[in-house]
Amino acid sequence: MADRPRVLVVQHEQDCPPAWMGDWLVEAGCVLDVRHAYAGDDLPADLAHHEALLVLGGAMGANDDATHPWLGPTRELVRQAAWQAVPTLGICLGHQLVAVALGGECGRNPRGEQLGLLPVGWTDEASGDALTRGILATTSGVHWNDDVVLRPPEGTVVLARAPGGEVQVARFAPTVWGVQLHPEVDDRVLATWAEDDRDRYDEGVLDDVLRRVAEAREQLAAGWRPLAQALSALA
């Protein structure tokens, strides 16, 4: 194992960077290898030179290979990570890609969009999980998603559920996790998303989301930083 674990980061859109998660992983001693797939960066054929995999979010769907051709290779890397016991975390779209890669199903949430600060509904299994046992005091997370995991892969351990019962955090394989929420973002990152999405919402809706996330910035950072530290420790 390298003295400083190398984390392969798959980034799907310019305005969906690793943000806090990237900062926290570097702080914990990792080296990031960020592949800007949307800009044409190649993904490696395997994970031989990486100790962990981080798959970020994006507005596309987990099966939109026709318009985003790197999604298939990303899912293949997730399968390799599961087979080779490489610690892996998927965030939002990444969470959905992990689920699909390992045999699950994703699609539009029948209960509608999840937006803003939502409670985290930890399950009993979360207290014994290597990635989540240190963040059980974290009570909320930022959501901005239309799609969810509709059918988890066989063997999935659900670690948290959103208020509507949707899979919010899960261990999809022994070393592969997904979080539907966005532990990596603060209001500044969300503001860039809001500029592109305001026509979807009534006046003031997104401003209220940004205000609430800004007010919770310190709490969110303190609550989710241990997630990155745990991933680094596993790597």
C-alpha positions as CSV (number, residue, x, y, z in Angstrom):
1,M,0.0,0.0,0.0
2,A,1.3,3.5,-0.8
3,D,2.3,5.7,2.0
4,R,-0.2,8.2,0.8
5,P,-3.2,6.4,-0.7
6,R,-4.1,7.5,-4.2
7,V,-7.8,8.1,-4.7
8,L,-9.3,8.0,-8.2
9,V,-12.0,10.6,-8.4
10,V,-14.5,10.4,-11.3
11,Q,-16.0,13.9,-11.9
12,H,-19.0,14.1,-14.2
13,E,-19.6,17.8,-14.5
14,Q,-17.5,21.0,-14.1
15,D,-19.7,22.4,-11.3
16,C,-19.8,19.1,-9.4
17,P,-16.3,19.0,-8.0
18,P,-15.0,16.9,-5.0
19,A,-15.2,20.2,-3.0
20,W,-15.1,19.4,0.8
21,M,-14.6,15.7,0.2
22,G,-11.5,16.4,-1.8
23,D,-10.2,18.8,0.8
24,W,-10.8,16.4,3.6
25,L,-9.2,13.4,1.8
26,V,-6.1,15.5,1.2
27,E,-6.1,16.6,4.8
28,A,-6.3,13.0,5.8
29,G,-3.2,12.1,3.8
30,C,-4.6,11.0,0.4
31,V,-3.5,12.0,-3.1
32,L,-6.3,12.7,-5.5
33,D,-6.3,11.7,-9.1
34,V,-9.3,13.6,-10.5
35,R,-10.5,12.6,-13.9
36,H,-12.7,15.2,-15.6
37,A,-14.6,12.6,-17.6
38,Y,-17.0,15.3,-19.0
39,A,-13.9,17.1,-20.5
40,G,-12.6,13.9,-22.2
41,D,-10.2,12.7,-19.5
42,D,-9.6,8.9,-19.9
43,L,-10.5,6.6,-17.0
44,P,-8.0,3.9,-16.2
45,A,-8.7,0.4,-17.3
46,D,-8.3,-0.8,-13.7
47,L,-7.5,0.3,-10.2
48,A,-4.1,-1.2,-10.0
49,H,-2.5,2.2,-9.2
50,H,-5.2,3.4,-6.8
51,E,-6.2,2.6,-3.3
52,A,-9.7,4.0,-3.3
53,L,-12.4,5.2,-5.7
54,L,-14.7,8.2,-5.3
55,V,-17.5,8.7,-7.8
56,L,-19.1,12.1,-7.7
57,G,-22.6,13.5,-8.6
58,G,-24.1,14.9,-11.8
59,A,-27.3,15.8,-13.4
60,M,-27.4,12.9,-15.8
61,G,-29.0,9.5,-15.1
62,A,-27.0,6.4,-14.1
63,N,-27.9,4.7,-17.4
64,D,-27.4,7.7,-19.8
65,D,-24.5,6.1,-21.6
66,A,-25.7,7.3,-25.0
67,T,-25.0,10.9,-24.1
68,H,-22.3,10.3,-21.4
69,P,-20.2,7.4,-22.7
70,W,-17.8,7.3,-19.7
71,L,-20.6,6.0,-17.4
72,G,-20.2,2.4,-18.6
73,P,-16.4,2.4,-17.8
74,T,-17.2,4.0,-14.5
75,R,-19.6,1.2,-13.6
76,E,-16.9,-1.3,-14.7
77,L,-14.5,0.3,-12.3
78,V,-17.1,0.0,-9.5
79,R,-17.4,-3.7,-10.3
80,Q,-13.6,-4.1,-10.2
81,A,-13.5,-2.3,-6.9
82,A,-16.1,-4.7,-5.4
83,W,-14.2,-7.7,-6.7
84,Q,-10.8,-6.5,-5.5
85,A,-12.0,-5.0,-2.2
86,V,-11.0,-1.4,-3.1
87,P,-12.7,1.1,-0.8
88,T,-15.3,3.0,-2.9
89,L,-17.8,5.8,-2.2
90,G,-20.4,7.0,-4.6
91,I,-22.1,10.4,-4.1
92,C,-25.6,11.1,-5.4
93,L,-25.2,10.1,-9.1
94,G,-22.2,8.1,-8.0
95,H,-24.4,6.3,-5.4
96,Q,-26.8,5.4,-8.2
97,L,-24.0,4.3,-10.5
98,V,-22.7,2.0,-7.8
99,A,-26.1,0.4,-7.3
100,V,-26.6,-0.2,-11.0
101,A,-23.1,-1.5,-11.5
102,L,-23.7,-4.2,-8.9
103,G,-27.1,-5.3,-10.1
104,G,-29.6,-2.7,-8.7
105,E,-32.0,-0.4,-10.4
106,C,-32.3,3.4,-10.3
107,G,-34.9,5.9,-11.6
108,R,-37.1,8.8,-10.8
109,N,-38.2,8.9,-7.2
110,P,-42.0,8.2,-7.2
111,R,-42.3,10.5,-4.2
112,G,-40.7,13.4,-6.1
113,E,-37.5,15.4,-5.9
114,Q,-35.4,15.5,-2.8
115,L,-34.1,19.1,-2.2
116,G,-32.4,20.9,0.6
117,L,-31.4,19.8,4.1
118,L,-33.1,16.5,5.0
119,P,-32.8,14.4,8.1
120,V,-30.5,11.4,8.0
121,G,-32.3,8.3,9.2
122,W,-29.6,6.0,10.4
123,T,-30.4,2.4,10.8
124,D,-29.2,0.0,13.5
125,E,-26.6,-1.4,11.0
126,A,-24.9,1.9,10.7
127,S,-23.3,1.6,14.2
128,G,-21.3,-1.4,13.1
129,D,-20.2,-0.1,9.7
130,A,-16.6,0.9,9.1
131,L,-17.5,4.0,7.1
132,T,-20.5,5.3,9.1
133,R,-20.0,4.4,12.7
134,G,-18.1,7.6,13.4
135,I,-20.8,9.9,11.9
136,L,-24.0,8.7,13.7
137,A,-24.3,12.1,15.4
138,T,-24.7,13.7,12.0
139,T,-28.4,14.4,11.7
140,S,-28.8,16.2,8.3
141,G,-27.4,16.2,4.8
142,V,-27.9,18.2,1.6
143,H,-30.0,16.6,-1.1
144,W,-30.6,17.7,-4.7
145,N,-31.8,14.7,-6.7
146,D,-34.7,13.5,-8.8
147,D,-33.4,9.9,-9.1
148,V,-33.0,7.4,-6.3
149,V,-32.1,3.7,-5.9
150,L,-35.4,1.9,-6.6
151,R,-34.0,-1.6,-6.1
152,P,-30.7,-2.1,-4.2
153,P,-28.4,-4.9,-5.4
154,E,-28.6,-8.2,-3.7
155,G,-26.7,-8.2,-0.4
156,T,-27.1,-4.4,0.2
157,V,-27.0,-3.2,3.8
158,V,-29.1,0.0,4.2
159,L,-27.3,2.3,6.6
160,A,-29.7,5.2,6.4
161,R,-33.1,6.1,5.0
162,A,-34.5,9.5,3.9
163,P,-37.8,10.7,5.4
164,G,-39.7,9.1,2.5
165,G,-38.0,5.7,3.1
166,E,-35.6,6.0,0.2
167,V,-32.2,4.5,0.4
168,Q,-30.0,7.4,1.7
169,V,-26.8,5.6,2.7
170,A,-25.9,2.0,1.9
171,R,-23.1,-0.5,1.8
172,F,-23.6,-2.2,-1.5
173,A,-20.7,-4.6,-1.2
174,P,-18.2,-5.2,1.6
175,T,-16.0,-2.3,0.6
176,V,-18.4,-0.3,-1.6
177,W,-20.7,2.4,-0.3
178,G,-23.1,5.0,-1.6
179,V,-24.6,8.2,-0.2
180,Q,-27.6,9.7,-2.0
181,L,-27.0,13.0,-0.2
182,H,-24.1,15.5,-0.9
183,P,-21.6,15.5,2.0
184,E,-19.2,17.4,-0.2
185,V,-21.1,20.6,-0.8
186,D,-21.8,23.9,1.0
187,D,-24.0,26.8,-0.1
188,R,-21.2,28.2,-2.4
189,V,-21.2,25.0,-4.5
190,L,-25.0,24.9,-4.4
191,A,-25.2,28.5,-5.6
192,T,-23.6,27.4,-8.9
193,W,-26.3,24.7,-9.3
194,A,-29.1,27.1,-8.5
195,E,-28.0,29.5,-11.3
196,D,-28.6,26.7,-13.8
197,D,-31.8,25.4,-12.3
198,R,-33.9,28.4,-11.2
199,D,-36.5,28.1,-13.9
200,R,-37.6,24.8,-12.3
201,Y,-38.7,26.4,-9.0
202,D,-41.0,29.0,-7.6
203,E,-39.5,32.3,-6.7
204,G,-37.6,32.1,-3.4
205,V,-37.4,28.3,-3.1
206,L,-33.7,28.0,-4.0
207,D,-32.8,31.1,-2.0
208,D,-34.4,29.5,1.1
209,V,-32.4,26.3,0.4
210,L,-29.1,28.2,0.1
211,R,-29.8,30.2,3.2
212,R,-30.5,27.1,5.3
213,V,-27.4,25.4,4.0
214,A,-25.3,28.4,4.7
215,E,-26.6,28.6,8.3
216,A,-25.7,24.9,8.7
217,R,-22.2,25.1,7.1
218,E,-20.2,24.5,10.3
219,Q,-22.5,21.7,11.5
220,L,-22.4,20.0,8.1
221,A,-18.6,20.3,7.8
222,A,-18.1,18.9,11.3
223,G,-20.6,16.1,10.7
224,W,-19.4,14.8,7.4
225,R,-15.6,15.3,7.6
226,P,-15.2,12.0,9.5
227,L,-16.7,10.2,6.4
228,A,-13.7,11.3,4.4
229,Q,-11.4,10.4,7.2
230,A,-12.9,6.9,7.4
231,L,-12.5,6.4,3.7
232,S,-8.9,7.5,3.9
233,A,-8.3,5.1,6.8
234,L,-9.8,2.2,4.8
235,A,-7.6,3.1,1.8
